[in-house]
Amino acid sequence: MTRQPHDQLAKQYLAELLAPLGKVETSRDVKSEVRQVDVWFVPASSPATDAPHLGLLGKIASGSCLLEVFRNAPTATEVRHCQSKLFSLHGELLRQARREKQSLKEAELPYLWILSPTASSQFLQGFGAQPNQQWGQGVYFLPPFEKTAIVTINQLPVSRETLWLRVLGKGSTQKQAIKELATLPSTYPSLPEILEMLANWRTNVQLSQNLTDEDQEIIMNLSPAYLRWREETLLEGKLEGKLEGKLEGKLEGKLEGKLEGKLEGKLEERREMVENFLRVRFGSVDEALSAAIAPMLELPIEELTRILLTLSREELLERFAGES
């Protein structure tokens, strides 16, 4: 089950980082036989912000490009499939330019960037991919007219310059990058949004059934980002804002006061409110959590509010599951 959540995370992650620099489309249809690219990016003529904090990712985004992200190393067929989408898009853009009686130079056609966690030397040689001194270790370019490059994430130097790409890696590469990410200052551009995104990914993987070894590895790798996000949302009172939309406006204003007001209603309404709150925090309410709700409702409003905000799922079950 890891592939689909990773794909969705990668698209949202890259869109979040690149949005201030230009136009970002995820899952963009490419005509001929409708196919989708992960991310299509077109830099703005006047970006809303500079991109030095994005390092290598910002350098990639200096021109229009397609970004195809792989959780596992792609096969040669998969790379060729990505190239076919690139060339189809080239044709589409050239036809559009002719219709509008404009010219489109070769240098203006989008570049394809394959982001792969690993790549063997045999694989790279098969495509004629060569390193480029100006781009550094881990970046390989196919012959110029193919307008394609392969980023081998596990070969990237461990530095702030490569951090945002290494987060999309696997194993020890991703683990190291997440640790670095979790130590960045809170004022670092895009950090709060990225931490929340990674925390949600961890939660989605953790809630799935029949976890694989890779799923367990992802949960461990993402834990520093999750803990940093959870700590900051609780300490800075941001949790109220995060939950307002998800509870469809039921939690407006300060979270504790509004939650208490809702919990003071009829017992049935209180139970529904608690169930909705647990669903937002933990993604779903399974049989065990549902059984724990009844004894929770016997608590004073103030104490119920406090435990809903602070106790983990395991702590809630340990305290209340046996009381029903």
N, C-alpha and C positions, 0 to 999 in steps of 0.2 A: 503494500500500500504506500510505500515511501515515495514512489515516483511522482504521483499526482500532487500531493501536498508540496513537494519540493518545487515542482514546476510553477505552481501558483505563487508560492513564496518568492521564487526568483523573479517572476514578472513584477509582482508588487514592490519588491525590494529595489529593483533597478529603476522602476518608474518613479519611486519616491526620491531616489538619489538624483535622477536626471531631470526631473520636472522643472527645477529652477533654471535649467540651461536651455530648454527648448521644448519642442513638441514630442510627446511620448505616446505611442500606441502599443498596447499589448494585445496579443492574439489577433494580429491584423490579417485579414483575408488577403490572399494573393490570387489573382484571377488565373484562368486557364482551367485548372481543376481546382476548385476552391480549397486552398491550403492556407495555413496560418504560420506566421513567424512569431517567435516568443515576444520580441520587443523590436519595434521600429522607432528609431530616434532621429529627429531632425533638429539640429541646433538652431536656436533663435538668433536673429540678427543682433539683438541686444539682450543677452541673457539677464535674468533677474538677479543673478549672483555670479561671482567668479567661482572657478572650480578647483583651486589648488588643493582643497581638503580631500578631493576625490582621487588625487594621485593618478595612477595608471588608468582607472576608469574614466576620469575626466579627460585624459589624453585620448582615449578611444573615442570619447564623445565630442571630440573637436570637429568631427565631420559627420554627415548623415551615415547611419549604419543600421544593420540588422544584428541583433544579439540573440544567439541561440545557446541556451544554457542546458547542460547535461548533468544529471545526477551521477551517472556512471559513464565511463569513457565511451564515446560514440564509436560505432563501426564505420568502416569506409563507406558503406551504403548510406548510412545516416548523414554523413558529411556531404556526400553527393546530393542527397535529397535536399539538404539545406542550400546547397549551391543552386539547385534547380529553382528553388523559391527565389533566390537572389536574382537570377537571370530573368525569371518571369517578371519580377518587379522592375528590373531595368527596362524591359520591353514596355511595360505599362507606363513608366514614367516618360520614356522617349516618345511613345505615341501621344501621350497627353501634351508634351511640349510641342509636338508638331501641330496638334489641333489648335493650340493656343498661339501658334506661330512664334514660338520661342526656341532658343537653342539651349541644349543641355550638354555641357562639356563632360568629357570622360571623368575628370577629377570630381565632378559633382554627383556622379552616380554613387549610391550607397555602397559601403563596404560590409562584408560579412565577417563577424567575429564569432568563432566557435569557442565557448567557454567550457573547458573539459577538466574534470578533477585530475586526470592523469592522461598520459599518451606515451606509448612506447616509441623508441627510436625507429623501429621498423615501420610503424604506422606513419610517423612524420616523413620518413624517407619515401614512403609510397606515394605521398602527395607532393613530393619535392619541396616540403616545407623547410625553410631555412631561418636560423636566428638572425636578428637584426640588432647590431650593437647599440643603435639609438633607442631601442625599446627595452633592452635588457634581457636578463635570463627568463626563460619560460614563455616567451612570445615568438611564434614562428610564422613566417609569411610564405604563402604559396606564390607561384610565379605572378608577376605584377598584374597581368591582364585578367587574372582570375578574381582579383579584388577580394581575397579571402585570407584570414589569419586565424591561427589556432593558439589559444592561450592555455597552456598546461599549468593549472593552478598550483599543483603541488611542487612545481619547480620555481615558482615566484620567490624572490628574496623576501625574508621576513622583515618587513619595514612598514611604516605608516603609508608609504607610497602604494603598496599593494594590498593594504588591509581590506578594502571594500570588496575586492575580488576574492581574496582568500576566505572570506566568510562563506562563499558559495562552494567551497571545496568539500572534501570528505575527511573522515578520520582525524588524525593528529593535526593535519593542516587546518581544518575547520575549528578544531578544539583550541588551538593556539590563537587563531584569529578572534574567536568569540571572547577569549580571556582578555585580549588586547582591547577589544571593543568595549567590554564592560568596565574598563579602567579609564576611558576617555572622560574628560570633564563634561559636566551636564550641559554646558553652553555650546558644545561641539555641534556644528550644523547637521541637521537631520537625525541626530542621535536618539531623541525621545521616540520619534516615529519608528525608527529601525528596531529599537529595543522592544517596543510593543509588538511589532510585526513578528520578531523572533520568538517572543514569549507566547504569542498566539499559535505559532507553528508548533512549539513544544507541547502546548496544551492539546492541540488537535492530534498530534501523534500519540501522546500519552493516553488519550481517551479511546483510542482505537482498540479493537479486540485482536487477540492473537499477535502480539507484538513480535517482530522479528529481531534478530541480533542487531541489524542495522538500525531499526527503530529505537532500540535501547541505546545504541551509540549516539543517535541524534539527540535523544532526551538528555543524555549526560553532557554532550557538547554544548547544548543550548542552555543548560542550567545557569551558568553565570549571567547570561543576558536576562534570563527570566527573573532571577533573584534581584538583579539591579533594577529592572523595571518595576517589580512588585514593591521593593523598598521605596523607590522614589514616588510611585503613585500613592502609596499609603502615607508616607511622611509629608508629602507636599499637598495632600488633599486632592490630587488629580483623579482619584478613583471615582469621585462623584461625576466628573465630566465624562469619563470613559463609559459609565453605566447609564447616563441619562438617555442617550439615543437607543441603547439596546433595550431598555425597559419602556420604550415608547413614551417618554415624557413623564413616567410615573415618579421618577426621582429627579425633581427639579430643586434648584437651590442647594443648600448644604445637605449632604447625604444623610447624616445621622438624624437631623431634625425632621427631614421629609420622610425618611424611612420609619421613624417612630410614629409620625402622624398616620401613615398608612397602616401600621401594625395595630393601631388603636381601634380599628374598625371591627366589623363582625368577624367571628372566628373563621368563617368560610373565606372571607376576603383576606384575612391575615394569612391563612394557609396558602392561598393562591399567590399572595405577594412573596412569601418566603420561598415558595417553589420557583417563581420567576427569578428571584434573586440568586438562588442556588444555580439555576440553569445558566445565568449570565456568568457567574464566577467559574463554574466547572464544566460548562459546555452542554451538559445534559443532567437529568435527574433520574438515576437508575433506581432499581428496587430498594437497594440499601439506603440511599439518601432519602427516598420517599418515606421509608419506615421511620426515619429519624425525625421527620418534621413534627409529628404529633407531640412528642415530649418537649420539643423546642417551644411549642406554642404555649406551654404552661409557665414559661419564664416571664418575669417582669419585662416590660417593653425595653427598658434601658439595657438590661443584660442581653436580651435577644438581639438587639441592634449591635451590641459590641461583638458578640460571638460570630454573627453573620459577616461582620467586616474583617475579623482578625483570624478566626480559626481556619485551618486547612481542612480539606475533605477528610483526611485521615483522622484529624482531631475531632471533627464533628461526629464521625461514625463511632469513634472510640467512646465518646461521651454519651451519645444518645441512641445509637442503634440497638442497644440491648434493653432500652427502657420501654420500647413500644409493646 
